[in-house]
Amino acid sequence: MNETRRLFLLSALTGLAGTASLAFAPALAGAALPIRSATEVLRAVAAAQPALSYHAAGPGDGRPIVLARSPGDSIDNYTEIASLLAAQGYFVLLPTPRDAAAAALGQDLLAFIDSLHIPEAVFIGVGQGAQAARAAASHRRTRVIGLVLADGGNTPTTVPTIGLAASATAQQFADAAITLARQGKWRT
């Protein structure tokens, strides 16, 4: 997608962001993502068919960390992790997954970071989100700095991986992601 069309879509969604912020206000109350403007509430990118929407927190120039959610998984489960990481200067992205197999969701994650011109990221996933993150790493190892996985199966991976219990605290997930981000070999 050319830059002009991408900017048009983003600006068009800015108008919808006010409405979207009302829809997400209950989900973001209390342990809210640190949102500085309406454009951070909802953004859309041409990642795959159909275009994905996502939530973002933290500085855009921070190291990217992608929270890979399972289809139907509530954003409420990720706001505390996102807030902790954003407070440490990381650029946290929460794409909205489609209902598909883990391999397809892994491709979606790669297309998602491609659409944002992000060369690599740390991925956090639980359940099917963990399987999708593992699939992304299997397909394009150089794009994945590290994986923080809970309930993602026991298949070995070729990237640094920290396994956690699904019951781990938000702080444990954030600490694991920070460890991988600091130890990672970033190209950028």
C-alpha positions in Angstrom: 0.0 0.0 0.0 1.5 3.4 -0.9 2.2 5.9 1.8 -0.5 8.4 0.7 -3.3 5.7 1.0 -1.9 4.5 4.3 -1.9 8.0 5.7 -5.5 8.5 4.4 -6.7 5.4 6.1 -5.0 6.4 9.4 -6.5 9.9 9.2 -9.9 8.5 8.4 -9.7 6.2 11.4 -8.7 9.2 13.6 -12.3 10.4 13.2 -13.5 7.0 14.3 -11.2 6.9 17.2 -13.5 9.1 19.3 -16.2 6.6 18.9 -13.8 3.7 19.4 -12.5 5.3 22.6 -16.0 5.2 24.0 -16.3 1.5 23.1 -13.0 0.7 24.7 -13.3 3.0 27.7 -14.7 0.3 30.0 -12.0 -2.1 28.9 -9.3 0.5 29.5 -10.5 1.9 32.8 -8.4 1.3 35.8 -5.4 -0.7 34.4 -5.5 1.4 31.3 -3.0 1.6 28.6 -1.2 4.9 28.7 -3.1 6.5 25.8 -1.9 10.0 24.9 -4.3 10.7 22.0 -7.4 9.3 20.3 -5.2 8.0 17.4 -3.6 5.6 19.8 -6.9 4.0 20.6 -7.5 2.5 17.2 -5.3 2.3 14.2 -5.7 0.2 11.1 -3.1 -1.1 8.7 -3.2 -3.2 5.6 -1.5 -6.2 7.1 -3.4 -9.1 5.4 -6.9 -9.6 4.1 -8.8 -8.2 5.8 -6.9 -5.3 7.3 -6.0 -5.7 11.0 -6.8 -3.2 13.7 -4.6 -2.8 16.7 -4.0 -1.0 20.0 -0.7 0.6 20.7 1.0 2.0 23.8 4.4 3.5 24.5 6.8 5.6 22.4 6.7 4.8 18.7 10.5 4.7 18.7 10.8 2.2 21.4 11.7 -1.5 20.9 8.6 -3.2 19.6 6.8 -5.9 21.6 3.8 -7.6 20.1 1.2 -9.2 22.3 -0.3 -12.0 20.3 -3.8 -12.5 21.4 -6.0 -15.6 20.8 -9.1 -14.9 18.8 -11.9 -13.8 21.1 -9.4 -13.1 23.9 -10.3 -9.8 25.7 -7.9 -6.9 25.6 -8.5 -6.7 29.4 -6.1 -9.6 29.8 -3.2 -7.5 28.3 -3.7 -3.9 29.5 -1.5 -4.4 32.6 1.3 -6.0 30.7 1.1 -3.3 28.0 1.1 -0.5 30.6 4.2 -2.0 32.4 6.1 -2.3 29.1 5.1 1.1 27.8 6.2 2.7 31.1 9.7 1.1 30.4 9.9 2.8 27.0 8.8 -0.2 24.8 6.4 0.2 21.8 3.6 -2.3 22.6 1.3 -3.5 19.9 -1.9 -5.6 20.4 -3.2 -6.7 17.0 -6.7 -7.9 16.7 -6.5 -11.5 15.5 -8.9 -13.1 13.1 -10.4 -16.6 13.7 -7.9 -18.9 12.0 -5.4 -21.7 12.6 -2.2 -20.8 14.4 0.0 -21.1 11.3 -2.2 -18.5 9.5 -2.2 -16.3 12.6 1.6 -16.5 12.6 1.7 -15.3 9.0 -0.7 -12.5 10.0 1.7 -11.4 12.8 4.6 -11.2 10.3 2.4 -9.3 7.8 1.3 -7.0 10.6 4.9 -6.0 11.6 5.7 -5.7 7.9 2.8 -3.2 7.4 4.2 -1.1 10.2 7.8 -1.3 8.8 9.0 -3.0 11.9 11.9 -5.3 11.1 11.8 -7.4 14.2 10.0 -7.6 17.6 9.7 -9.6 20.8 6.4 -11.6 20.9 4.3 -12.5 23.9 1.6 -15.1 23.5 -0.8 -17.2 25.6 -2.7 -20.2 24.2 -3.4 -19.8 20.5 -1.6 -16.5 20.6 1.5 -18.4 21.8 1.1 -20.9 18.9 0.8 -18.0 16.5 3.9 -16.4 17.8 5.8 -19.7 17.6 4.6 -20.1 14.0 5.8 -16.6 13.1 9.2 -17.5 14.5 9.3 -20.8 12.6 8.5 -19.1 9.4 10.8 -16.0 9.7 13.3 -16.5 12.6 15.1 -13.3 11.8 12.0 -11.2 12.5 11.5 -12.6 16.0 14.0 -11.4 18.7 12.4 -13.6 21.3 9.3 -15.3 22.5 7.5 -15.2 25.8 5.0 -18.1 25.7 2.4 -19.6 27.9 0.4 -22.7 26.9 2.0 -22.7 23.5 2.9 -26.3 23.2 6.3 -27.9 23.6 7.6 -27.6 20.1 11.3 -26.5 20.2 12.0 -23.1 18.7 15.2 -21.6 17.2 14.8 -18.2 18.9 15.3 -17.3 22.5 12.2 -18.4 24.4 11.0 -18.0 27.9 8.1 -20.2 28.9 5.7 -19.1 31.6 2.6 -20.6 33.2 -0.6 -19.0 31.9 -1.3 -18.0 35.5 1.9 -15.9 35.6 1.5 -12.3 36.7 1.6 -9.3 34.3 4.9 -8.3 35.9 6.4 -11.8 35.1 5.4 -11.5 31.5 6.7 -7.9 31.3 10.0 -8.9 33.0 10.5 -11.9 30.6 9.9 -9.7 27.6 12.3 -7.0 28.9 15.0 -9.6 29.4 14.6 -10.9 25.8 14.6 -7.3 24.4 17.7 -6.4 26.3 19.6 -9.6 25.3 18.3 -9.6 21.7 20.5 -8.9 18.7 18.5 -6.1 17.0 19.2 -5.0 13.5 17.8 -1.5 14.1 
